């Protein structure tokens, strides 16, 4: 139910903004509109509630009920995936993509543009015209957002169904990247970001220029999370498998955590690896990093760096403002050949401002861009060429 409520909240964000906007417009216009009927502002608002209470209550109740039922069904098939052939899976993916791209997406855009335009003339419309039109467009945006969120969640399920295995990745003869983490962090990394991809998918995308991510899967999960390809082992096999993957991987990416299995993996990484092959992913919360550093510092030959002291990806312009956040990772730590550690912040401030101005997919994949720019020194350590992702304006594409 927690995941369902989170999806419901995500689907209501944009709609909620416009609903509050029109509530303020209504209150602001109440006195002026009420004068024509010889009513006070309070009497007018009472009349409005009397006239429209069911149009306010019933659609919201139906939406919440329908959303919960459909989302719970998606959650259920995540836990009990039915048998599907490759052909059936591709057909479902095509239908889901068409639905999100050509139905829910355009309806959301139409509702958004219509409501924005209507806001400028709302107070000048007659009572019998302005409010029904505003409610119609609000509910169009509400249901379009709900359909879009449910469609995206179903796409996520289908991506899990078609996720590659470690065997398939290794068969491509590319040096992999071993992704190590506590299983409890899978839930955090599985949250869908603004780009409709999960944090782990964006992490995989950021590292794919170096190599494909592989990982040990959580025992007993019906479907793997998307991002790193998974392999599954029993309790007496996984340590041998991790050591083997360490030996064949170009890079080891370890998400900071405190589980006993992860501590064992850190100890083995320090003993078995060239320092330039290890990357630590650091969480936003300072307390979480401080606990991690206190626990594992004894395993490293040299001290780990301090946390930067704040938990934002974009520096606020004013001291009174809060910084912006994208995802759950604040930075990464990489090592010189003598195990000297360096903290590289995963920051939106390091990204060329033009990325946010060109109206492309870059604007909604901020976490991917932040990680890619934070990886520049890692590329140098590995002797690889880093690129700027071929900025469109540098290639005369805009």
Secondary structure, DSSP 4 states (H G I P E B T S, - for coil): -HHHHHHHHHHHHHHHHHHHHHHHHHHHHHHHHHHTTT--HHHHHHHHHHHHHHHHHHHHHHHHHHHHHHHHHHHHHHHSPPP--HHHHHHHHHHHHHHIIIIIHHHHHHHHHHHHHHHHHGGGS-HHHHHHHHHHHHHHHHHHHHHHHHHHHHHHHHHHHTPPBHHHHHTTT---EEEE--GGGHHHHTSB-TTSSBHHHHHHHHHTTT--EEEEPPTT-SSPPSSSEEE---TTTHHHHHHHHHHH-SEEEEE----HHHHHHHHHHHHHS-GGGEEEEEES-HHHHHHHHHHHGGGSSSPPPPP-S---SB--SSTTSPPB--SSEEEEEEE-TT--EEEEE--GGGS-GGGGTS-SGGGG-HHHHHHHHHTHHHHHHHT--------GGGGT--
